[in-house]
């Protein structure tokens, strides 16, 4: 019963875990994104002033698709590191940072908390950085898979801060629904 797994068995175990974690992370990310109404279609977000460094809307979908896949692969690398001393802590940290990550679009896009969103994304970065450090102590590959995510979080933090500075009253901005606009005819018509 104490047999060492063959390389083929290890690859199969990795594949099984990857088939769980990669779709799970991607589906959670895009599910929360849809729930929160994040993106260019959000009328409140459309009404905000954006910094010149704001990428086009499609870039966010592409970036997050890649990042979520890489995050799913990173946690898979750690989960399949049998006997690793810090494995439990690493997985816990991963899901803490993922929960914070998933809270951000709800907080920013759905609840319109731009200033609080900045502090939350800084918290996401701190948790993701801690996760990356622990991942690196288990498997360096897992840490390297997290590095683009950390870079994107830095960029997103800067964007969030710039939007906050350009829109000091963003939390109070009310955008009427599409069907609630009333057209008044000029007097005498």
C-alpha positions as CSV (number, residue, x, y, z in Angstrom):
1,X,0.0,0.0,0.0
2,X,3.0,2.3,0.3
3,X,3.8,2.1,-3.4
4,X,5.1,5.2,-5.2
5,X,2.8,6.4,-8.0
6,X,4.1,5.9,-11.5
7,X,4.7,9.0,-13.7
8,X,1.6,8.0,-15.7
9,X,-0.5,7.9,-12.5
10,X,0.8,11.3,-11.4
11,X,-0.1,12.8,-14.8
12,X,-3.6,11.3,-14.6
13,X,-4.1,12.6,-11.1
14,X,-3.0,16.1,-12.3
15,X,-5.4,15.9,-15.2
16,X,-8.3,14.9,-13.0
17,X,-7.6,17.7,-10.6
18,X,-7.1,20.2,-13.4
19,X,-10.5,19.1,-14.9
20,X,-12.0,20.1,-11.6
21,X,-10.2,23.3,-10.6
22,X,-9.7,25.0,-14.0
23,X,-13.4,25.0,-15.0
24,X,-14.4,25.7,-11.3
25,X,-12.3,28.9,-11.2
26,X,-13.3,30.0,-14.7
27,X,-17.0,29.4,-14.1
28,X,-16.9,31.1,-10.7
29,X,-15.1,34.1,-12.2
30,X,-17.5,34.5,-15.1
31,X,-20.6,33.7,-13.1
32,X,-19.8,36.4,-10.6
33,X,-18.9,38.8,-13.4
34,X,-22.4,38.2,-15.0
35,X,-24.1,38.5,-11.6
36,X,-22.4,41.7,-10.8
37,X,-23.0,43.3,-14.2
38,X,-19.4,44.1,-14.7
39,X,-18.1,45.4,-18.0
40,X,-18.9,47.8,-20.7
41,X,-22.7,47.1,-20.7
42,X,-23.1,48.3,-17.1
43,X,-24.9,51.7,-17.4
44,X,-23.4,53.0,-14.2
45,X,-19.9,52.1,-15.3
46,X,-20.6,53.7,-18.7
47,X,-21.4,57.0,-16.9
48,X,-18.1,57.1,-15.1
49,X,-15.1,59.0,-16.4
50,X,-12.3,56.6,-17.3
51,X,-8.6,57.1,-17.3
52,X,-6.7,57.2,-20.6
53,X,-5.0,53.9,-19.5
54,X,-8.4,52.1,-19.5
55,X,-8.1,49.2,-22.0
56,X,-11.1,48.3,-24.3
57,X,-13.8,46.2,-22.7
58,X,-12.9,43.0,-24.6
59,X,-9.4,43.0,-23.1
60,X,-10.8,42.3,-19.7
61,X,-12.6,39.2,-20.8
62,X,-9.5,37.9,-22.6
63,X,-7.2,38.7,-19.7
64,X,-9.5,37.2,-17.0
65,X,-10.0,34.0,-19.1
66,X,-6.2,33.5,-19.3
67,X,-5.7,34.4,-15.6
68,X,-8.4,32.1,-14.3
69,X,-7.1,29.2,-16.3
70,X,-3.6,29.9,-15.0
71,X,-4.9,30.2,-11.4
72,X,-6.8,26.9,-11.8
73,X,-3.6,25.2,-13.0
74,X,-1.5,26.7,-10.2
75,X,-3.8,25.3,-7.5
76,X,-3.8,22.0,-9.3
77,X,0.0,21.9,-9.2
78,X,-0.2,22.5,-5.4
79,X,-3.0,20.0,-4.7
80,X,-1.2,17.3,-6.6
81,X,2.1,17.9,-4.6
82,X,1.7,14.8,-2.4
83,X,3.3,15.1,1.0
84,X,4.0,18.8,0.7
85,X,4.2,20.3,4.2
86,X,2.4,23.6,3.4
87,X,-0.2,22.1,0.9
88,X,-3.2,22.7,3.2
89,X,-2.2,26.2,4.0
90,X,-1.6,27.0,0.3
91,X,-5.0,25.7,-0.7
92,X,-6.7,27.6,2.1
93,X,-4.9,30.8,1.0
94,X,-5.8,30.2,-2.6
95,X,-9.5,30.0,-1.8
96,X,-9.4,33.0,0.5
97,X,-7.8,35.2,-2.2
98,X,-10.3,33.7,-4.8
99,X,-13.2,34.7,-2.5
100,X,-11.9,38.2,-2.2
101,X,-11.3,38.3,-5.9
102,X,-14.9,37.3,-6.6
103,X,-16.2,39.9,-4.1
104,X,-14.5,42.7,-6.0
105,X,-16.8,42.9,-9.1
106,X,-19.9,42.7,-6.8
107,X,-18.6,45.4,-4.6
108,X,-17.4,47.7,-7.5
109,X,-20.0,47.1,-10.3
110,X,-23.1,46.0,-8.4
111,X,-22.8,48.0,-5.2
112,X,-21.0,51.0,-6.9
113,X,-18.3,51.1,-4.1
114,X,-15.3,52.6,-6.0
115,X,-13.3,53.7,-3.0
116,X,-14.0,50.6,-1.1
117,X,-13.3,48.6,-4.2
118,X,-9.8,50.0,-4.3
119,X,-9.1,48.8,-0.7
120,X,-10.6,45.5,-1.5
121,X,-8.4,44.9,-4.6
122,X,-5.4,45.8,-2.5
123,X,-6.5,43.1,-0.1
124,X,-6.9,40.7,-3.0
125,X,-3.3,41.5,-4.0
126,X,-2.0,40.9,-0.5
127,X,-3.8,37.6,-0.2
128,X,-2.7,36.5,-3.7
129,X,0.9,37.5,-3.0
130,X,0.8,35.4,0.2
131,X,-0.7,32.5,-1.8
132,X,2.1,32.9,-4.4
133,X,4.8,32.8,-1.8
134,X,3.4,29.6,-0.2
135,X,2.8,28.1,-3.6
136,X,6.5,28.8,-4.4
137,X,7.6,26.9,-1.4
138,X,5.7,23.9,-2.6
139,X,6.2,24.0,-6.3
140,X,7.9,27.0,-8.1
141,X,5.8,26.3,-11.2
142,X,2.6,27.1,-9.2
143,X,4.1,30.4,-8.1
144,X,5.1,31.4,-11.6
145,X,1.6,30.6,-12.8
146,X,0.3,33.2,-10.3
147,X,2.7,36.0,-11.4
148,X,0.7,37.3,-14.3
149,X,-2.3,37.5,-12.0
150,X,-0.3,39.6,-9.5
151,X,0.8,41.9,-12.3
152,X,-2.8,42.3,-13.5
153,X,-4.0,43.0,-9.9
154,X,-1.4,45.8,-9.8
155,X,-2.7,47.2,-13.0
156,X,-6.3,46.8,-11.9
157,X,-5.6,48.6,-8.6
158,X,-4.1,51.6,-10.5
159,X,-7.2,51.7,-12.8
160,X,-9.5,51.4,-9.8
161,X,-7.7,54.3,-8.0
162,X,-7.7,56.5,-11.1
163,X,-11.5,55.9,-11.6
164,X,-12.0,56.8,-7.9
165,X,-10.0,60.0,-8.4
166,X,-11.9,61.0,-11.6
167,X,-15.3,60.2,-10.0
168,X,-15.3,61.3,-6.4
169,X,-19.1,60.9,-6.2
170,X,-19.4,57.6,-8.0
171,X,-21.2,55.9,-5.1
172,X,-24.0,58.4,-5.4
173,X,-24.2,58.4,-9.2
174,X,-27.7,57.2,-10.3
175,X,-28.3,56.2,-13.9
176,X,-31.9,55.8,-14.9
177,X,-32.9,52.5,-16.4
178,X,-33.2,52.4,-20.2
179,X,-37.0,52.2,-20.1
180,X,-37.4,55.0,-17.5
181,X,-36.4,57.9,-19.7
182,X,-39.2,60.3,-20.2
183,X,-39.2,62.4,-23.4
184,X,-40.9,65.8,-22.9
185,X,-42.2,67.6,-25.9
186,X,-41.2,71.2,-26.2
187,X,-44.0,73.7,-25.3
188,X,-46.5,74.3,-28.1
189,X,-46.1,70.9,-29.8
